[in-house]
Amino acid sequence: MLSFKEKKVMSFLYKKCKDKKSCLISPTEIADAMLPKYDLEDVEIEDLVNGLELDNYINVINSDSNGKLIYCISLKQKGKAFERDKKVQKKQWAWWVSRTIILAIISFIVGIILKAIF
């Protein structure tokens, strides 16, 4: 399961790379995309990208452009399904919340009926 920061980074990477085979992204682009909620350092970004690679969401090749680090990122199968998995997770969450509310209402009504009977 991804952390909040990893989800935000993966969401950004998915938007940048979803229609392409691979894309070039600098750590500063990722940091700028995470502002204002998260102020990430280059080391944190590297850790997040490496974590996503270890979790089989992306494939990363580090490159150098004019002395600056550039990531060549391609989405793996799990990364391509990221948005779909996010939607499914939201539907499941909505189902659990609505089920809990319905059961609470039924319990309340049954309690009132039992109180009236006894």
N, C-alpha and C positions, 0 to 999 in steps of 0.2 A: 504494500500500500504506500502510495506516495505522500510525502509531507505537503503542506500548503505551498511552500516555496517551490518544490519540485513540480507541483501541479501547475503553478503559474508559469514557470519556465517551460514546461512541456506544452502548455497551451499556446504560448508565444511561438515556440519552435514548430508546432503543428500548423499554425496559421501561415508561417513563413514558408514551410516546406511541403504543404499538402498537395499542391499541384505540380511539384517538381520532383525529379529523381533525387537531387541533392541541392543544397544551397550553402552559401558562404555567409557566416554570421560572426561578427566580432563580439568579444565579451562586453564591450561598451554598449552595443546594441541591446544585448540582453539586460544589462544593468539599467539602461534608459527605459526599457519596457516595464521593468519592475517598479520604477518610481511611481508614485510617491509612497506606496505602501511599504516597500522593502528597499532599503539602501544597501545594495550588495557590493562587496569587494570582489576583486578579480579571483582571489583564492576561493571564496564562497561559490562563485559562478563555476569555477573549474570543478569543485566538489559536486555541485548539483548536476552538471553535465556528465561527469564521470558516473554518478549514481544512476542517472537515466540510461547511460550506456550499459551499466551492469545489470539493470533491470530489463534489458532487451527492448527498450523503447526506440533508441536511436543508435546509429553507428557514427562515430566521430573520428575524424582524421584532423590532427593539429597541423596547421600550416603557418607560414610566415609571410607577411606582406609588408615590405618596407620596415622590417624590424618589429612589427606588431603581430600579435597572435590572432589567427583567424581559424574558426572551426569550420570544417567542411562536414556538414551534417546531412545524413540521409535517414529517413524514417524506416524502421523495421516494421514487421507485420503488426506487432503490438502497438507501435507508435501510430500506425495508420488507423488503427481501431480506437484510438484514444478518445475522440469526440463521441463516438457511438457508445463507448463504455461509460463516459460521463453522463450521457443522456439516460442510459439504463439505470445508472446509480441514482439519479435524481428521481426517476419513476419509482424505484424501489423505496426510496426514502419517503416519497409522498404516500405510497401505499401503506407503509408502516405507521406513519403519523395519522392518516385517515382511519386506519383500522383501530388504532389506540383510542382515538376520539369516539368512534362509534361504540366500542366496547365500554368506554366510560359512561356514555349516555345510556346504554342498555343497563349497565349496573346501577346507575342512579334511578332509572325507572323501576327496575325490579325491587330496589330498596324501598322506594316509595309505596309500591304495591304491597310488599310484605309488611311494612309499617302500618298500612291501612287495615290489613287483614288481622294482624295480631295487635 
